[in-house]
Amino acid sequence: MIQTESSRRNINLDLNYVTIDDILKRAIALSRPGFIDNPREYREPELRKEYGSYVFGDKVVLVRTDLNSPIEQKEGQFYLKGKDRIKAAAPTIRELSDYGAKVVVITHQGTAGKADCISLEPHKNALEEVLSKEVIFKSAHWYGIVTQDIIKGMKRGEVFLLDNIRKLSDEVSDLRDPGRFAALPHSYMSTLGPLADFVVNDAFSASHRWHGSIIGFPHLLNLAGRLTQREIQENRKLISDIRNPYTLLLGGVKISGYLDFVEDLLEHDLVDNVLAAGALGILAIHGSRYDGKRRELGAKTYKFLAENELYHLKRKVANISKDERFVIPLDFKVKLGEEVRYMTPEEIHSNPNKDKIGIYGIGPQTLDLFLDRLKNSQTVYLKGSPTKDDEEEFLPESKRLIEEIVRLKQNGATTILSGGDTNNLISKFGFSAETDFTHFTLAGGAAAEYHAGNILPGVVMLNTSYNAFWGLDLSTGLPLGYPRNISEIAPRIPESLRPFKK
């Protein structure tokens, strides 16, 4: 839940994390008496490089990052359509490599079983370009003896990109159950874990997943990477910046990651408008009642919902949509054959060719309604494209909505841009996440859960390491009753960084 004067404190504000800076400062403080009293000394880059080499040099550091990027296929080859997440991940990888660490990058692309769950060779090429250095890569799952040999043979400062972790069943299993976790004795975690000295979570965007790469290395000190550190700091500030009227504009296809967020805000009277665009708007309309009958939007829409595994959310969306603050579309921008037109849900329902109609955007009535709800907002949260984002003819309505949000920010409103796909959309219109919005997070669903007060397992791992690092009880900061299986395992802290009380 978002923190306001009338609501409880967001529990995520009580959780902590260890940074790369904390590690270096302790190493310096243990060898230089008086350093803690003279923190300005830490600003000297040569000092950080000296102790970075001392702490991380020749050490194997697993960096869980998020290189998940939009892709396209041409003549059988996959290409990246954007490199924002790769650029965002580079500073942590580069810093650790410069310290002499053997950096093993763990990341994912797409969703298991979907067409976008591809090998990471395009990401390897992009990462090399961004880092300006060679990256080791094997286009297969080398988590057995080959992986061990590669890591053991790595030289100081080398970077090894593992292939798409989402292709492994022991990654995508839900590991919140300690029994299931224990039932994976030969997992990739048991292969990589003994080889590593540190784990760095630089994938805040995936930290709401109970996946092996997020919670699978509890015996190692889990550090926050530069991107995760920035995301947590920005999201904490964002929580305190929320002002009403508060409006959510939600689109895109990946709606499951934010439905709990929406429910929580509505339940606790923390949001004034939820503007349902994209798949959320379609699902809210589909199956509702019209003239005493179930409203049908046609076979093409049914197929879209089924292929994107959205049908199981229909009842949940229907319940949410009963709230008067949940604003559903009045009309859509559709395509029938080669013709683009505007149609109301009733017109689609009654059309004899409705099975051939593709719903790809919002119509003028919906645009005017959304703009009216936006105009007095003091906080706006934008996630997902309101319309189909890869065809020019469906973009004008999205552009108009985003122009209004940018105008609101210029007039003093707090505006929040969430998710990499949303960032790609606003970039098409010449806007910048950094300058045209108050806050920007690549985290998407993780950020939504963080704001809603739902504890992220990846953040719990960081909090446990923080407690161990500072000599606190391992469960400090967690609410009573939180699952203990990942919060009561003490990580191994190198002797050179022996803990002391904070």
PEPESUL-V932400 format. One record per helix or strand of 2 or more residues. SS is the DSSP state (H for helix, E for strand). FROM is the first residue (numbers start at 0). LEN is the number of residues. Records with the same first field share a line. If there is no record, write none. Layout:
SS=FROM-LEN  FROM-LEN
This chain:
H=10-4  19-12  34-3  38-5  44-12  83-15  120-11  144-9  164-3  168-4  177-5  187-8  203-3  211-4  225-16  258-9  277-8  298-9  310-10  344-6  353-3  363-11  391-3  395-15  419-9  432-4  444-7  456-13  494-3
E=59-6  70-4  76-4  101-5  135-2  158-3  197-5  219-5  245-5  272-4  288-2  292-2  325-2  330-6  338-6  356-6  378-5  413-5  438-3
